[in-house]
Amino acid sequence: MNDVLLGLEGLTKAYPGVVANDDVSFDIREGEIHALLGENGAGKSTLVKMIYGLVKPDSGTMTLRGAAFEPAEPRAARAAGVAMVFQHFSLFDALSVAENVALGMENPPKPRDLARQIREVSETYGLPLDPGRTVGTLSAGERQRVEIIRCLLQDPKLLIMDEPTSVLTPQEVEILFETLRKLASEGTAILYISHKLEEIRSLCDHATILRLGKKVATCTPAEASARELAEMMVGASFETPQKADRPLGEVMLDVRGLSLPAPGAFGTPLREISFQVRAGEVLGLGGVAGNGQDELLAALSGERTTGADVIRLRDQPIGNMGPTERRALGVLSGPEERLGHAAAPDMSLVENAVLTGADRMGLLSGGFINWPKSKGFAEDVIRTFDVRTPGSGTAARALSGGNLQKFVIGREVLQSPEVLIVNQPTWGVDAAAAAAIRQALLNLAANGAALVVISQDLDELMEVSDRFGALNEGRLSDLRPVDGLTVEEIGLMMGGAHDMEVAHVDA
């Protein structure tokens, strides 16, 4: 690990009104796993886009193995030996593994040869894949393997990974880490972006920390605590969420034998899901992506209806009500897909505030929108949840992912729901913002709301939940108190273990 593979010197990139990267310099060495850390809006995405040829720097230079490196497009970066696995997979569900891999290659070999190469490489790196499987039938972890194998077939010198463990079980995370360590031992450099700081501490050799576009520190993660890393990222200390002791009240949400067919060819049917949530309680639901989380939220929010008695609010049947009727009764929700589902991309933050807050916040008057009051509500959300934006008139699509996440969660929290269902509430936000969102959820529960928190972040679920359950293939495991649950037990529950007391699932 003595040879510099990629050198960055004085990289700067500015957009109207913001300097995304300001004179950033650091080196990545061969065989090194190097973390890139920073809060939302720190400049991580812009930096890796410059390395991968998606964005051209305004000034500064890059060198790859000592030679000038100026990729004009991703194809040039790949040809030079730089590969990237994005946070959001770019796969076609209807195509096979081999067909998806071929689409990402400049000159794919013959199908039979490619299938053989996929098997060989996947087995060598402990990521077994069947080249003939249709991608739509794969789990999230298997889909990630397709992306990684597609990169490895190009023999990369540098592999960039963006939030790679956000859709994996603990057991799958260990397999991925073994693969990355093997790659590093063979000389491949890995640039690793993640908000999961304990993972960074266990996996990465060095870390570069960005704040407001500038490099503020380089450190050895194993020699710092997760809290110290987080405070370097935000430049200040912040409070760890506190779960207050609180008595549980009446049953607020009662779900009885919820079953629904899959919404599409690659969706997940819900199978006999039953649970209750009491006032003041947080029910945490884990599971690998694609096991019914979106479908469950749609059923609980009213986007998909059921028999009236299947879902009850304070013993009132609401299963046949749509989202507007449920919102009027106090059942609010925040879906995982923030841009396009939780927020309309081209609408302003004020307009997006009206979309879900019109009734509960009294934003309509005589059938017309009260714009001053709507603007005040949007600005309350922006101020309370520290949403970084030029103003409430900014379009939703102009915000960074983390800041839009803060807005859509804050918009629901400030409406004082009686029941709140959220899916991935801190997805893509930095440690300080995640802590603030989790505390807001705990405060809601302390004030008597019932919460269902669906998340793939197990640390998050353990931090906020009173009870835990796991979704697997549209079924819900038995619910367990979080006190005393081990990561191994949780992983088995998420994997759908049928023969364990901790994760009994009715067939």
C-alpha positions as MATLAB code, in Angstrom:
seq = 'MNDVLLGLEGLTKAYPGVVANDDVSFDIREGEIHALLGENGAGKSTLVKMIYGLVKPDSGTMTLRGAAFEPAEPRAARAAGVAMVFQHFSLFDALSVAENVALGMENPPKPRDLARQIREVSETYGLPLDPGRTVGTLSAGERQRVEIIRCLLQDPKLLIMDEPTSVLTPQEVEILFETLRKLASEGTAILYISHKLEEIRSLCDHATILRLGKKVATCTPAEASARELAEMMVGASFETPQKADRPLGEVMLDVRGLSLPAPGAFGTPLREISFQVRAGEVLGLGGVAGNGQDELLAALSGERTTGADVIRLRDQPIGNMGPTERRALGVLSGPEERLGHAAAPDMSLVENAVLTGADRMGLLSGGFINWPKSKGFAEDVIRTFDVRTPGSGTAARALSGGNLQKFVIGREVLQSPEVLIVNQPTWGVDAAAAAAIRQALLNLAANGAALVVISQDLDELMEVSDRFGALNEGRLSDLRPVDGLTVEEIGLMMGGAHDMEVAHVDA';
ca = [
       0.000    0.000    0.000;
       2.853    2.341   -0.805;
       1.947    3.287   -4.362;
      -0.507    6.101   -5.067;
      -3.157    4.901   -7.486;
      -5.358    8.011   -7.711;
      -4.170   11.476   -6.784;
      -6.534   14.426   -6.440;
      -5.042   17.917   -6.321;
      -7.057   21.074   -5.749;
     -10.328   19.787   -7.241;
     -12.943   22.527   -7.325;
     -16.467   22.454   -8.721;
     -19.043   25.226   -8.306;
     -22.708   25.450   -9.222;
     -24.881   28.591   -9.110;
     -25.069   29.616   -5.470;
     -22.898   26.822   -4.053;
     -19.320   25.551   -4.195;
     -19.743   21.770   -4.155;
     -16.000   21.017   -3.909;
     -13.435   23.585   -2.801;
      -9.736   22.796   -3.380;
     -10.010   19.104   -2.411;
      -6.729   17.134   -2.375;
      -5.981   13.579   -1.206;
      -4.492   10.294   -2.432;
      -5.871    6.766   -2.704;
      -3.260    4.017   -2.690;
      -3.280    0.634   -4.371;
      -4.870   -2.027   -2.195;
      -6.395    0.561    0.142;
     -10.009    0.752    1.317;
     -10.497    4.506    1.656;
     -13.657    6.009    3.160;
     -15.167    9.275    1.952;
     -17.218   10.815    4.759;
     -19.323   13.934    5.091;
     -22.785   15.124    6.003;
     -25.444   15.738    3.365;
     -24.317   18.458    0.996;
     -20.634   18.054    1.933;
     -19.651   17.359   -1.682;
     -19.156   13.573   -1.722;
     -21.388   12.921   -4.715;
     -19.855   15.682   -6.811;
     -16.354   14.430   -6.025;
     -16.997   10.832   -7.116;
     -18.841   12.072  -10.200;
     -15.662   13.920  -11.224;
     -13.598   10.773  -10.673;
     -16.088    8.699  -12.698;
     -16.341   11.176  -15.585;
     -19.905   12.354  -14.955;
     -18.845   15.901  -14.013;
     -15.918   18.008  -15.229;
     -13.993   19.914  -12.519;
     -13.679   23.683  -12.817;
     -10.075   23.510  -11.663;
      -7.600   21.070  -10.168;
      -6.045   17.892  -11.495;
      -6.324   14.132  -11.145;
      -3.640   11.535  -11.805;
      -4.079    7.777  -12.178;
      -0.847    5.837  -11.574;
       1.089    9.033  -12.133;
      -0.479    9.894  -15.493;
      -2.967   12.715  -16.087;
      -6.530   11.484  -15.623;
      -9.313   13.549  -17.203;
     -12.262   11.241  -18.044;
     -14.735   13.017  -20.306;
     -17.431   10.388  -19.636;
     -17.915    7.201  -17.584;
     -16.845    5.068  -20.540;
     -13.402    6.720  -20.427;
     -13.193    6.209  -16.663;
     -14.073    2.521  -17.026;
     -11.496    2.105  -19.794;
      -8.866    3.554  -17.444;
      -9.801    1.073  -14.709;
     -12.322    3.004  -12.580;
     -15.631    1.238  -11.811;
     -18.565    2.363   -9.687;
     -21.445    0.606   -7.919;
     -24.194    3.179   -7.394;
     -26.535    3.322   -4.414;
     -29.512    2.839   -6.733;
     -29.135   -0.222   -8.928;
     -29.296    0.242  -12.691;
     -30.713   -3.156  -13.644;
     -33.571   -4.315  -15.867;
     -35.912   -6.622  -13.963;
     -37.142   -8.486  -17.034;
     -33.636   -9.412  -18.246;
     -31.343  -12.175  -16.988;
     -28.235  -11.646  -14.881;
     -26.014  -12.264  -17.911;
     -28.002   -9.873  -20.119;
     -27.759   -7.115  -17.501;
     -24.007   -7.675  -17.146;
     -23.555   -7.549  -20.920;
     -25.352   -4.190  -21.118;
     -22.709   -2.672  -18.856;
     -19.753   -3.876  -20.934;
     -18.225   -2.149  -23.942;
     -17.459   -5.390  -25.796;
     -19.285   -8.265  -24.117;
     -18.123  -11.786  -24.997;
     -20.391  -14.442  -26.470;
     -23.263  -15.398  -24.134;
     -21.801  -18.808  -23.308;
     -18.381  -17.330  -22.501;
     -19.948  -14.521  -20.460;
     -22.005  -16.988  -18.406;
     -18.837  -18.943  -17.660;
     -16.977  -15.776  -16.638;
     -19.821  -14.688  -14.351;
     -19.794  -18.069  -12.596;
     -16.021  -18.080  -12.222;
     -15.683  -14.538  -10.919;
     -18.725  -14.781   -8.642;
     -17.432  -17.991   -7.049;
     -13.874  -16.640   -6.730;
     -15.099  -13.651   -4.726;
     -17.726  -15.458   -2.664;
     -20.701  -13.869   -4.458;
     -22.360  -16.833   -6.218;
     -24.747  -15.925   -9.050;
     -26.729  -17.890  -11.619;
     -26.229  -16.085  -14.968;
     -29.599  -17.326  -16.228;
     -31.734  -16.000  -13.350;
     -34.167  -13.200  -14.149;
     -33.116  -10.106  -12.172;
     -36.707   -9.421  -11.094;
     -36.628  -12.648   -9.041;
     -33.440  -11.710   -7.143;
     -33.198  -10.337   -3.624;
     -31.672   -6.903   -3.081;
     -28.433   -8.515   -1.937;
     -28.273  -10.648   -5.084;
     -28.951   -7.606   -7.260;
     -26.007   -5.868   -5.665;
     -23.880   -8.893   -6.562;
     -24.851   -8.396  -10.209;
     -23.594   -4.790  -10.079;
     -20.353   -5.816   -8.369;
     -19.664   -8.733  -10.728;
     -20.315   -6.466  -13.723;
     -17.595   -4.167  -12.365;
     -15.165   -6.978  -11.511;
     -15.350   -8.438  -15.025;
     -13.739   -5.188  -16.184;
     -10.741   -5.793  -13.884;
     -10.953   -2.391  -12.143;
      -7.998   -0.719  -10.466;
     -10.350    1.500   -8.420;
     -13.836    0.463   -7.287;
     -16.145    3.211   -5.980;
     -18.999    2.018   -3.751;
     -21.851    4.335   -2.696;
     -23.814    3.217    0.404;
     -23.324   -0.469   -0.501;
     -24.821   -2.039    2.636;
     -28.101   -0.125    2.829;
     -30.085   -3.097    1.454;
     -28.221   -6.018    3.058;
     -28.769   -8.273    6.060;
     -25.942   -8.452    8.647;
     -24.867  -11.796    7.179;
     -24.760  -10.328    3.653;
     -22.722   -7.381    4.937;
     -20.076   -9.789    6.248;
     -19.930  -11.562    2.873;
     -19.522   -8.211    1.099;
     -16.739   -7.150    3.473;
     -14.884  -10.406    2.898;
     -15.116   -9.755   -0.846;
     -13.838   -6.179   -0.524;
     -10.932   -7.262    1.681;
      -9.999   -9.936   -0.853;
     -10.073   -7.375   -3.657;
      -7.896   -5.007   -1.622;
      -5.400   -7.777   -0.870;
      -5.047   -8.271   -4.634;
      -4.237   -4.578   -5.138;
      -7.614   -3.093   -6.044;
      -8.265    0.252   -4.362;
     -11.760    0.875   -3.008;
     -13.335    4.291   -2.367;
     -16.152    3.599    0.093;
     -19.009    6.006    0.877;
     -21.292    5.200    3.792;
     -23.149    6.839    6.667;
     -22.689    3.679    8.766;
     -19.695    4.717   10.827;
     -19.165    1.435   12.670;
     -18.798   -0.226    9.274;
     -16.247    2.402    8.284;
     -14.300    1.738   11.483;
     -14.149   -2.024   10.893;
     -13.487   -1.983    7.136;
     -11.560    1.095    6.016;
      -7.821    1.814    6.247;
      -8.120    5.593    5.964;
     -10.881    8.183    5.718;
     -11.095   11.601    4.106;
     -13.720   13.855    5.665;
     -15.474   16.630    3.731;
     -17.432   19.494    5.242;
     -19.194   22.134    3.132;
     -17.136   21.126    0.117;
     -13.719   21.316    1.825;
     -11.485   18.531    3.064;
     -11.271   19.008    6.821;
      -9.481   15.854    7.963;
      -7.862   12.574    7.031;
      -7.802    9.895    9.701;
      -7.535    6.195   10.478;
     -11.140    5.201   11.292;
     -10.176    2.341   13.615;
      -8.423    4.849   15.868;
     -11.529    7.060   16.272;
     -14.954    6.357   17.728;
     -18.066    6.564   15.574;
     -19.096    9.642   17.535;
     -15.719   11.321   16.901;
     -16.044   10.617   13.167;
     -19.567   12.060   13.153;
     -18.480   15.194   14.979;
     -15.605   15.704   12.509;
     -18.173   15.500    9.720;
     -20.532   18.114   11.161;
     -17.944   20.271   12.949;
     -19.865   20.179   16.218;
     -21.159   17.836   18.867;
     -24.740   16.585   18.760;
     -27.061   14.754   21.078;
     -27.678   11.026   20.895;
     -31.422   10.280   20.694;
     -32.931    9.486   24.090;
     -35.743    6.968   24.440;
     -37.791    8.176   27.410;
     -39.653    5.736   29.653;
     -43.289    6.057   28.734;
     -46.442    4.111   29.575;
     -48.196    2.553   26.605;
     -51.806    3.503   26.043;
     -54.704    2.056   24.102;
     -54.332    0.089   20.886;
     -54.179    2.713   18.132;
     -53.506    0.607   15.040;
     -54.821   -2.944   14.760;
     -53.990   -4.983   11.640;
     -55.804   -8.315   11.304;
     -54.804  -10.854    8.658;
     -53.712   -8.346    6.013;
     -53.256  -10.120    2.683;
     -52.925   -8.450   -0.708;
     -51.738   -9.716   -4.097;
     -48.508   -8.374   -5.535;
     -49.077   -4.952   -7.157;
     -47.077   -5.946  -10.253;
     -44.969   -8.625  -11.873;
     -42.052   -8.072   -9.499;
     -43.896   -6.842   -6.431;
     -44.405   -8.813   -3.222;
     -47.762  -10.148   -2.010;
     -48.636   -9.550    1.636;
     -49.484  -12.765    3.493;
     -51.623  -12.769    6.645;
     -49.905   -9.877    8.436;
     -51.269   -9.143   11.904;
     -50.018   -6.769   14.598;
     -51.083   -4.068   17.020;
     -49.383   -0.795   17.956;
     -50.300    1.116   21.104;
     -50.236    4.808   21.872;
     -46.671    5.754   22.816;
     -45.157    2.676   21.152;
     -42.642    2.395   18.301;
     -42.861   -0.837   16.321;
     -39.729   -1.407   14.239;
     -39.999   -3.569   11.121;
     -36.803   -4.748    9.440;
     -36.144   -6.724    6.306;
     -34.039   -6.814    3.180;
     -35.416   -4.522    0.457;
     -38.106   -6.110   -1.685;
     -39.776   -8.225    0.976;
     -43.030   -6.289    1.213;
     -42.018   -3.007    2.860;
     -43.428   -0.740    0.141;
     -46.534   -2.888   -0.165;
     -47.168   -2.756    3.594;
     -46.810    1.020    3.718;
     -49.213    1.355    0.774;
     -51.796   -0.772    2.609;
     -51.413    1.083    5.917;
     -51.490    4.547    4.305;
     -54.569    3.816    2.171;
     -52.846    3.827   -1.210;
     -54.130    0.259   -1.473;
     -57.378   -0.608    0.261;
     -58.568   -3.791    1.930;
     -61.666   -4.955    3.730;
     -62.769   -2.339    6.245;
     -62.138   -4.536    9.302;
     -58.617   -5.594    8.255;
     -57.139   -2.303    9.508;
     -58.637   -0.492   12.483;
     -57.796    2.845   14.107;
     -58.894    2.973   17.753;
     -61.249    0.100   16.852;
     -62.733    2.082   13.934;
     -62.587    0.149   10.627;
     -60.478    2.094    8.113;
     -59.215   -0.613    5.736;
     -61.495    0.558    2.913;
     -60.543    4.247    3.274;
     -58.157    6.057    0.948;
     -55.166    8.186    2.012;
     -57.102   11.477    2.344;
     -59.714    9.965    4.672;
     -57.046    8.276    6.788;
     -55.017   11.485    7.026;
     -58.072   13.341    8.283;
     -58.300   10.755   11.087;
     -54.599   11.169   11.938;
     -52.956    8.263   10.055;
     -49.951    9.806    8.259;
     -47.134    8.195    6.313;
     -43.738    8.808    4.763;
     -42.782    6.445    1.897;
     -39.246    5.366    1.025;
     -39.116    6.947   -2.434;
     -38.866   10.609   -1.548;
     -38.665   12.087   -5.057;
     -41.767   11.196   -7.033;
     -43.684    9.479   -4.229;
     -43.201   11.528   -1.065;
     -42.573   14.758   -3.014;
     -43.484   16.042   -6.478;
     -40.108   16.870   -8.089;
     -41.071   20.056   -9.955;
     -43.270   21.526   -7.239;
     -41.875   23.953   -4.683;
     -41.458   23.018   -1.042;
     -44.512   25.156   -0.235;
     -46.599   23.260   -2.769;
     -45.283   19.944   -1.473;
     -46.224   21.006    2.050;
     -49.783   21.583    0.847;
     -49.995   18.143   -0.786;
     -50.137   16.299    2.548;
     -50.786   19.092    5.052;
     -53.788   20.814    3.499;
     -56.428   19.394    5.860;
     -54.556   18.886    9.123;
     -52.779   22.244    8.950;
     -55.827   24.181    7.688;
     -54.117   25.338    4.504;
     -57.346   25.598    2.485;
     -59.931   28.355    2.776;
     -63.189   28.168    0.827;
     -61.631   25.680   -1.584;
     -58.608   27.921   -2.243;
     -55.054   27.481   -0.981;
     -54.028   29.923    1.729;
     -50.555   30.633    0.369;
     -49.188   32.733    3.262;
     -50.212   30.056    5.760;
     -48.813   27.318    3.497;
     -45.520   29.162    3.193;
     -45.397   29.515    6.974;
     -45.895   25.764    7.406;
     -43.161   24.946    4.875;
     -40.777   27.362    6.572;
     -41.551   25.809    9.970;
     -40.480   22.439    8.544;
     -37.336   23.937    7.002;
     -36.353   25.662   10.240;
     -37.229   22.841   12.650;
     -35.493   20.114   10.633;
     -32.542   22.209    9.381;
     -33.367   21.698    5.703;
     -30.557   23.269    3.662;
     -32.309   25.103    0.825;
     -32.253   28.616   -0.691;
     -35.900   29.025    0.326;
     -39.376   27.537    0.523;
     -39.983   28.364   -3.143;
     -37.223   25.972   -4.255;
     -38.316   22.943   -6.298;
     -38.078   19.611   -4.478;
     -35.759   18.150   -7.113;
     -33.199   20.907   -6.444;
     -32.537   19.657   -2.889;
     -29.921   17.061   -2.069;
     -31.376   13.673   -1.204;
     -30.664   14.043    2.493;
     -32.208   17.496    2.732;
     -35.337   16.411    0.876;
     -35.565   13.471    3.275;
     -35.489   15.869    6.221;
     -38.251   17.924    4.618;
     -40.653   15.056    3.853;
     -40.261   13.515    7.323;
     -40.526   16.905    9.047;
     -43.665   17.725    7.057;
     -45.422   14.669    8.540;
     -44.037   15.014   12.070;
     -45.192   18.646   12.406;
     -48.762   17.606   11.581;
     -48.919   15.801   14.976;
     -50.138   12.423   13.673;
     -51.920    9.935   15.870;
     -50.367    7.100   13.859;
     -47.252    7.577   11.705;
     -45.896    4.934    9.334;
     -42.476    5.705    7.824;
     -40.258    3.668    5.518;
     -36.503    4.387    5.654;
     -36.896    7.647    7.634;
     -33.153    8.466    7.688;
     -32.146    6.978    4.344;
     -29.229    8.929    2.903;
     -28.930   11.485    5.707;
     -25.804   12.138    7.765;
     -25.297   11.124   11.384;
     -26.398   14.420   12.936;
     -29.533   14.687   10.785;
     -30.367   11.029   11.419;
     -30.080   11.613   15.162;
     -32.414   14.604   14.905;
     -35.015   12.671   12.885;
     -34.917    9.724   15.286;
     -35.342   12.044   18.253;
     -38.332   13.656   16.536;
     -39.895   10.207   16.111;
     -39.243    9.348   19.754;
     -40.762   12.677   20.807;
     -43.915   11.845   18.836;
     -44.194    8.537   20.679;
     -43.584   10.269   24.012;
     -46.547   12.521   23.201;
     -48.809    9.524   22.644;
     -48.548    8.756   18.930;
     -48.216    5.179   17.663;
     -45.355    4.661   15.200;
     -44.476    1.971   12.689;
     -40.874    2.470   11.563;
     -39.820    0.349    8.581;
     -36.064    0.423    8.001;
     -33.124   -1.548    6.689;
     -30.854    0.168    9.225;
     -30.794   -2.228   12.173;
     -28.949    0.209   14.426;
     -31.753    2.673   13.816;
     -34.456    0.138   14.669;
     -32.704   -0.904   17.858;
     -32.326    2.737   18.853;
     -35.951    3.807   18.462;
     -38.098    0.674   18.681;
     -39.882   -0.968   21.591;
     -40.654   -4.135   19.622;
     -39.111   -5.590   16.463;
     -40.412   -7.750   13.640;
     -38.985   -8.786   10.282;
     -40.626   -8.924    6.870;
     -39.645  -11.797    4.599;
     -41.431  -12.571    1.323;
     -44.470  -10.619    2.499;
     -44.766  -12.407    5.847;
     -44.173  -10.879    9.260;
     -42.218  -12.724   11.925;
     -43.317  -12.903   15.521;
     -42.746   -9.564   17.235;
     -40.025   -9.434   19.892;
     -39.047   -6.799   22.490;
     -35.817   -5.183   21.299;
     -34.170   -5.606   24.711;
     -31.990   -8.687   24.521;
     -32.245   -9.223   20.759;
     -28.895  -10.043   19.136;
     -27.777   -9.060   15.640;
     -27.542  -12.755   14.759;
     -31.159  -13.357   15.784;
     -32.296  -10.310   13.838;
     -30.413  -11.459   10.748;
     -32.069  -14.866   10.900;
     -35.493  -13.268   11.343;
     -34.835  -11.075    8.291;
     -33.726  -14.137    6.332;
     -37.048  -15.855    7.054;
     -35.798  -18.578    9.399;
     -38.725  -20.944    9.958;
     -37.330  -23.301   12.574;
     -36.232  -20.808   15.228;
     -38.264  -19.728   18.203;
     -37.128  -16.142   17.649;
     -38.416  -16.022   14.086;
     -41.367  -18.369   13.770;
     -43.259  -17.572   10.581;
     -46.531  -19.220    9.716;
     -46.405  -20.919    6.371;
];
